[in-house]
Amino acid sequence: MTAFIKQIYRKALPLHWRQSISEYRHRDRLEHERWCRENLPNVLSRYAALTTPTHDRESAKKLLKDNLRVIELEISAFCNRTCWFCPNSLIDRKQKIELPESVFLRCIDNLAEIEYEGVLNFHRFNETLADRELILKRLRQARSRLPKAKLGIFSNGDYLTREYLDELREAGMSYMLMSYYLKKNESFDKARVLKPAMQKMADKLGLEYEVSIDTPKEYGITFKYPGVEYLLYRCWNPEISGIDRGGVIDSISKRESKVRDYGCHFPLRSIYVDYNCLAMPCCHLRSDVEAHKDFIMGDMREMDLFTLFSSPKYIAMRQSLTPHTPKCGPCATCTADTSAMSLDLLSTECGL
C-alpha cells in the first residue's frame, strides 16, 4: 500500500508541487533543529527548576511567575446538581460553605505580585453562579488586582439570565463555558436533544449563535456576545468521552483496559484550591475524596501560592507524573491528554 501511494505521489502530482512539499518538509526540519538549538537549554533549565526544592522566596516567586498558567479557586461548595458522571453524585455538595475571603484575597495578592496574566477560574466542583452576590464580588476583587488575567466562569447555566450575564461581564469576566449535561439514560442526539436545548438557552439569553463544535464526542455553540473572549455552550458525549475523576466514576474507569503510561503536565503549570482551602495538583482530584487525600498539596490557610508551588509534595508530583512511565493510584486510569514532556508542548506550556 505504501509503495502504491508513493507511485501515485510521483506520477500524479506535478513536479513543482512535489518540489514545494519537499522544500516545506526540509524547511520544517531545519526550523525544528533551530528551535532545539535556541530553546532546549531554556526548557531543560525550566524543568530542572520545577523539580528542585527551593526555600528562597524570590526563587519561589519566579518559579510561579514563569510556569503558572491556570489556577482554580473554588469560591463555594454548593452545587445544585448531582450528575451521574461527577463525584457530586457520591459526595454531598449541598452545603453552602464559602472559601474564606481571607484565603481568596491572599491568593489574589500573590498573583498580583507576579503580575499574573494566565487563567483564573472560580470553580472546581461547585456551581459558580448559584450565589450571585458572591461571584460578582469575587470577580470585582480579582479584576481590580489582576487587570491582565483571564477570569473564567464554568456553569451548568441553570441560574443564568441575560441581566446576570451582563453583570458578570461588567464585573470583569473574560469568558464563560456552560455545559449541557445529559441525564443518565439520555442519548447524545443532536437533532432531538442538543439543538433544542441550546436553542432554548439562546432564547433565554436573547443571543444569536453559531455552531463551533460538531464531532461524535462533543457538540457546542458559541454565542455572539461582545465584550468577552467567548461564551460557549457545549455538551460532551458521555458514552465515548469523559474522565473518571481519579477513579471515582467506576463506569468510566472500566472503559480503560491499560494503565496510563504517558506523562501529565498538570503539576507543571496549574493549581487547584478546593472550598475547604486544600490545594490539589489536578482538576480531576478532590480533597474530599478519600482515595485522593494523599494528593493534597497543602492548606492555603497555612501557606501562600509561592510556598505551595515550590513545596516538596508538588515537586514529587512532577517527578512522578511527567515522565512516560506507568502511573498508579487515581492516575492509573486517567485518559486526560496532557502529555507535555515532548519538548515542543513543554515549551508551549512554559511560555517559550
VEXDREN-2710 file (C-alpha; in Angstrom, 1 decimal):
% VEXDREN-2710
k/r/px/py/pz
1/MET/0.0/0.0/0.0
2/THR/2.9/2.4/0.9
3/ALA/4.6/1.7/-2.5
4/PHE/1.3/2.3/-4.3
5/ILE/0.9/5.7/-2.5
6/LYS/4.4/6.7/-3.4
7/GLN/3.8/5.7/-7.0
8/ILE/0.7/7.9/-7.1
9/TYR/2.6/10.7/-5.4
10/ARG/5.4/10.6/-8.0
11/LYS/3.2/10.2/-11.1
12/ALA/0.0/12.2/-10.2
13/LEU/1.5/15.3/-8.5
14/PRO/3.1/17.9/-10.8
15/LEU/6.9/18.2/-10.3
16/HIS/6.6/21.8/-8.9
17/TRP/4.1/20.6/-6.2
18/ARG/6.5/17.8/-5.2
19/GLN/9.4/20.2/-5.0
20/SER/7.3/22.6/-2.9
21/ILE/6.4/19.8/-0.5
22/SER/10.0/18.6/-0.3
23/GLU/11.2/22.2/0.4
24/TYR/8.5/22.6/3.1
25/ARG/9.4/19.4/4.8
26/HIS/13.1/20.4/4.7
27/ARG/12.4/23.9/6.0
28/ASP/10.2/22.4/8.8
29/ARG/13.0/20.1/9.8
30/LEU/15.5/22.9/9.8
31/GLU/13.1/25.1/11.8
32/HIS/12.7/22.3/14.4
33/GLU/16.5/21.9/14.6
34/ARG/16.9/25.7/15.0
35/TRP/14.3/25.7/17.7
36/CYS/16.0/22.9/19.6
37/ARG/19.4/24.7/19.5
38/GLU/17.9/28.0/20.7
39/ASN/15.4/26.8/23.3
40/LEU/16.4/23.4/24.5
41/PRO/18.7/24.7/27.2
42/ASN/15.9/27.0/28.5
43/VAL/13.3/24.2/28.5
44/LEU/15.6/21.9/30.4
45/SER/16.5/24.6/32.8
46/ARG/12.8/25.4/33.4
47/TYR/12.1/21.7/34.1
48/ALA/15.1/21.4/36.4
49/ALA/13.8/24.4/38.4
50/LEU/10.3/22.8/38.6
51/THR/11.8/19.6/40.2
52/THR/14.4/21.2/42.5
53/PRO/13.4/22.3/46.1
54/THR/13.9/25.9/47.0
55/HIS/13.5/27.8/50.3
56/ASP/14.2/31.2/48.8
57/ARG/11.1/33.3/48.4
58/GLU/12.3/35.2/45.3
59/SER/13.2/31.9/43.6
60/ALA/9.7/30.6/44.5
61/LYS/8.1/33.7/43.1
62/LYS/10.0/33.4/39.9
63/LEU/9.0/29.7/39.6
64/LEU/5.3/30.6/39.9
65/LYS/5.6/33.5/37.5
66/ASP/7.4/31.5/34.9
67/ASN/5.2/28.5/35.0
68/LEU/1.7/29.0/36.4
69/ARG/-0.8/29.1/33.6
70/VAL/-4.1/28.0/35.3
71/ILE/-5.4/28.4/38.8
72/GLU/-8.9/27.5/40.0
73/LEU/-10.3/28.8/43.3
74/GLU/-13.5/27.1/44.4
75/ILE/-15.2/30.0/46.0
76/SER/-18.0/27.9/47.4
77/ALA/-19.0/24.2/48.0
78/PHE/-22.6/24.2/46.8
79/CYS/-23.8/22.6/43.6
80/ASN/-27.5/22.3/42.6
81/ARG/-27.0/19.1/40.6
82/THR/-25.8/15.5/41.2
83/CYS/-24.8/14.4/37.7
84/TRP/-24.0/10.7/37.4
85/PHE/-20.6/11.3/35.9
86/CYS/-19.5/13.7/38.6
87/PRO/-18.2/12.8/42.1
88/ASN/-21.0/15.0/43.5
89/SER/-23.3/12.1/42.8
90/LEU/-21.4/10.3/45.6
91/ILE/-20.4/13.2/47.9
92/ASP/-22.7/15.8/49.5
93/ARG/-22.2/19.2/47.9
94/LYS/-25.5/20.8/49.0
95/GLN/-23.9/22.7/51.9
96/LYS/-23.4/26.5/51.3
97/ILE/-19.8/26.8/52.5
98/GLU/-17.6/29.6/51.2
99/LEU/-13.9/29.6/50.6
100/PRO/-12.7/32.1/53.3
101/GLU/-12.4/35.5/51.9
102/SER/-9.0/36.0/53.6
103/VAL/-7.6/32.9/51.7
104/PHE/-9.1/34.1/48.4
105/LEU/-7.7/37.6/48.8
106/ARG/-4.2/36.3/49.8
107/CYS/-4.2/34.1/46.6
108/ILE/-5.2/37.1/44.6
109/ASP/-2.4/39.2/46.2
110/ASN/0.1/36.5/45.4
111/LEU/-0.9/36.5/41.8
112/ALA/-0.8/40.3/41.7
113/GLU/2.8/40.2/43.0
114/ILE/3.8/38.3/39.8
115/GLU/1.6/40.3/37.5
116/TYR/-0.4/37.2/36.6
117/GLU/-1.7/37.1/33.1
118/GLY/-2.9/33.5/33.0
119/VAL/-6.3/31.8/33.6
120/LEU/-8.2/32.2/36.9
121/ASN/-11.4/30.1/37.2
122/PHE/-13.8/30.4/40.1
123/HIS/-14.9/26.8/40.3
124/ARG/-14.0/23.3/40.9
125/PHE/-17.0/21.0/41.6
126/ASN/-19.4/23.8/42.6
127/GLU/-22.0/25.7/40.6
128/THR/-20.3/29.1/40.4
129/LEU/-23.5/31.1/39.6
130/ALA/-25.6/29.8/42.5
131/ASP/-24.6/32.7/44.7
132/ARG/-25.0/35.8/42.5
133/GLU/-23.7/38.3/45.1
134/LEU/-20.6/36.2/45.9
135/ILE/-19.4/35.6/42.3
136/LEU/-19.9/39.3/41.4
137/LYS/-17.9/40.3/44.4
138/ARG/-15.1/37.9/43.8
139/LEU/-14.9/38.9/40.1
140/ARG/-14.5/42.5/41.0
141/GLN/-11.9/41.8/43.7
142/ALA/-9.9/39.7/41.2
143/ARG/-10.2/42.1/38.3
144/SER/-9.1/45.1/40.4
145/ARG/-5.8/43.4/41.3
146/LEU/-5.3/41.3/38.1
147/PRO/-6.1/43.5/35.1
148/LYS/-4.4/41.2/32.6
149/ALA/-5.7/37.8/33.9
150/LYS/-8.3/35.8/32.1
151/LEU/-11.2/35.4/34.6
152/GLY/-13.3/32.4/33.7
153/ILE/-16.8/31.1/34.7
154/PHE/-17.8/27.4/34.3
155/SER/-21.5/26.8/34.8
156/ASN/-24.4/24.5/34.1
157/GLY/-26.4/27.6/33.1
158/ASP/-29.3/27.0/35.4
159/TYR/-29.1/30.3/37.2
160/LEU/-28.1/32.4/34.2
161/THR/-30.2/35.2/32.8
162/ARG/-29.3/38.0/30.3
163/GLU/-29.3/40.5/33.1
164/TYR/-27.0/38.3/35.2
165/LEU/-24.7/37.7/32.2
166/ASP/-24.4/41.4/31.7
167/GLU/-23.5/41.9/35.3
168/LEU/-20.8/39.2/35.1
169/ARG/-19.3/40.9/32.0
170/GLU/-19.3/44.3/33.8
171/ALA/-17.6/42.8/36.9
172/GLY/-14.7/41.6/34.8
173/MET/-15.5/38.1/33.4
174/SER/-13.3/37.2/30.4
175/TYR/-15.2/34.1/29.2
176/MET/-17.8/31.6/30.2
177/LEU/-18.1/27.9/29.5
178/MET/-21.5/26.4/30.0
179/SER/-22.2/22.7/29.8
180/TYR/-25.4/20.9/28.9
181/TYR/-25.4/17.7/30.9
182/LEU/-27.2/14.7/29.7
183/LYS/-29.2/12.6/32.1
184/LYS/-28.1/9.0/32.9
185/ASN/-30.1/7.4/30.0
186/GLU/-30.4/10.4/27.7
187/SER/-28.8/9.9/24.3
188/PHE/-26.3/12.2/22.6
189/ASP/-28.9/13.1/20.0
190/LYS/-28.0/16.4/18.3
191/ALA/-31.3/16.8/16.4
192/ARG/-33.8/15.8/19.1
193/VAL/-31.9/16.7/22.3
194/LEU/-28.9/19.0/22.0
195/LYS/-30.1/21.5/19.4
196/PRO/-33.5/22.2/21.0
197/ALA/-31.8/22.5/24.4
198/MET/-29.2/25.0/23.1
199/GLN/-31.9/27.0/21.2
200/LYS/-33.8/27.2/24.5
201/MET/-30.7/28.8/26.1
202/ALA/-30.3/31.2/23.2
203/ASP/-33.9/32.3/23.6
204/LYS/-33.5/32.7/27.3
205/LEU/-30.4/34.9/26.8
206/GLY/-31.7/36.7/23.7
207/LEU/-28.4/35.9/21.8
208/GLU/-27.6/34.7/18.4
209/TYR/-25.0/31.9/18.0
210/GLU/-23.1/29.7/15.6
211/VAL/-22.1/26.0/15.8
212/SER/-18.5/25.9/16.8
213/ILE/-18.0/22.2/17.8
214/ASP/-19.6/19.3/16.0
215/THR/-17.9/15.9/16.5
216/PRO/-19.0/12.5/17.7
217/LYS/-17.5/13.3/21.1
218/GLU/-18.8/16.9/21.6
219/TYR/-21.3/19.4/20.3
220/GLY/-21.3/23.1/21.1
221/ILE/-22.4/26.6/20.1
222/THR/-20.7/29.9/20.6
223/PHE/-23.0/32.8/21.5
224/LYS/-22.4/36.2/19.8
225/TYR/-21.8/38.3/22.9
226/PRO/-19.4/41.3/22.6
227/GLY/-17.1/42.2/25.4
228/VAL/-16.0/38.7/26.3
229/GLU/-13.5/36.4/24.7
230/TYR/-16.1/33.7/24.2
231/LEU/-19.4/32.4/25.6
232/LEU/-19.5/28.7/24.8
233/TYR/-22.3/26.2/25.5
234/ARG/-21.3/22.6/24.9
235/CYS/-22.3/19.0/25.6
236/TRP/-19.9/16.1/25.6
237/ASN/-20.9/12.5/24.7
238/PRO/-20.6/10.5/27.9
239/GLU/-20.7/7.2/26.1
240/ILE/-17.4/7.7/24.4
241/SER/-15.7/10.6/26.4
242/GLY/-15.2/11.8/29.9
243/ILE/-12.7/11.4/32.7
244/ASP/-13.2/9.0/35.6
245/ARG/-12.2/11.8/38.1
246/GLY/-9.3/9.9/39.6
247/GLY/-11.1/6.5/39.6
248/VAL/-14.2/7.8/41.3
249/ILE/-16.6/7.2/38.4
250/ASP/-16.5/3.5/38.1
251/SER/-18.5/3.2/34.8
252/ILE/-15.9/5.4/33.1
253/SER/-12.9/3.7/34.7
254/LYS/-14.0/0.4/33.3
255/ARG/-13.6/1.7/29.7
256/GLU/-9.8/1.9/30.2
257/SER/-8.1/-1.5/29.9
258/LYS/-4.5/-0.4/30.2
259/VAL/-2.6/1.6/32.9
260/ARG/-1.7/5.1/31.9
261/ASP/2.0/5.2/30.8
262/TYR/2.4/8.7/29.4
263/GLY/3.2/12.0/31.2
264/CYS/0.9/14.7/32.6
265/HIS/1.6/18.4/32.7
266/PHE/-1.0/19.5/35.3
267/PRO/1.6/19.8/38.2
268/LEU/3.9/21.8/35.9
269/ARG/1.5/24.7/35.3
270/SER/-1.6/24.6/37.5
271/ILE/-3.0/24.9/41.0
272/TYR/-6.5/23.9/42.2
273/VAL/-7.8/25.1/45.5
274/ASP/-11.0/23.5/47.0
275/TYR/-13.6/25.4/49.0
276/ASN/-12.0/23.9/52.2
277/CYS/-8.7/25.7/51.4
278/LEU/-6.9/22.4/50.4
279/ALA/-4.9/22.5/47.2
280/MET/-4.7/19.8/44.6
281/PRO/-2.4/19.3/41.7
282/CYS/-5.0/18.3/39.1
283/CYS/-8.6/19.4/38.2
284/HIS/-9.8/15.8/38.4
285/LEU/-8.6/15.1/42.0
286/ARG/-10.6/16.3/45.1
287/SER/-9.6/16.8/48.7
288/ASP/-13.0/15.4/49.8
289/VAL/-12.4/12.0/48.1
290/GLU/-10.8/9.5/50.5
291/ALA/-8.7/7.9/47.7
292/HIS/-7.3/11.4/46.8
293/LYS/-6.2/12.6/50.2
294/ASP/-2.6/11.6/49.7
295/PHE/-2.6/14.1/46.8
296/ILE/-3.5/17.1/48.9
297/MET/-0.6/19.5/48.3
298/GLY/-1.2/21.9/51.1
299/ASP/-3.6/24.0/53.2
300/MET/-3.9/27.6/51.9
301/ARG/-4.7/28.8/55.4
302/GLU/-1.1/28.0/56.3
303/MET/0.8/28.8/53.2
304/ASP/0.9/31.1/50.2
305/LEU/1.0/30.2/46.5
306/PHE/4.7/30.6/46.3
307/THR/5.4/28.1/49.1
308/LEU/2.8/25.7/47.7
309/PHE/4.1/25.6/44.1
310/SER/7.7/25.0/45.2
311/SER/6.9/22.6/48.0
312/PRO/8.4/19.1/48.2
313/LYS/5.0/17.5/47.6
314/TYR/4.5/19.4/44.4
315/ILE/8.0/18.6/43.2
316/ALA/7.4/14.9/44.0
317/MET/4.2/15.0/41.9
318/ARG/6.1/16.5/38.9
319/GLN/8.8/13.9/39.2
320/SER/6.3/11.0/39.2
321/LEU/3.8/12.3/36.7
322/THR/5.7/14.0/33.9
323/PRO/7.9/11.0/32.7
324/HIS/6.4/8.4/30.3
325/THR/6.1/5.7/32.9
326/PRO/3.2/3.6/34.3
327/LYS/1.1/5.6/36.7
328/CYS/-0.6/4.3/39.9
329/GLY/-3.5/5.2/42.2
330/PRO/-6.0/7.7/40.9
331/CYS/-3.8/8.5/37.9
332/ALA/-3.7/4.9/36.6
333/THR/-7.0/5.1/34.7
334/CYS/-6.8/8.8/33.7
335/THR/-7.2/9.4/30.0
336/ALA/-6.7/13.2/30.0
337/ASP/-4.4/14.1/27.1
338/THR/-1.8/16.1/29.0
339/SER/1.5/14.5/27.9
340/ALA/3.6/17.7/28.0
341/MET/7.0/16.2/28.2
342/SER/7.7/16.4/24.5
343/LEU/9.8/19.4/24.2
344/ASP/7.5/21.4/21.9
345/LEU/4.5/21.0/24.2
346/LEU/6.5/21.7/27.3
347/SER/7.8/24.8/25.6
348/THR/4.3/26.0/24.9
349/GLU/3.2/25.3/28.4
350/CYS/6.2/27.2/29.8
351/GLY/5.5/30.1/27.5
352/LEU/8.6/29.8/25.4
END
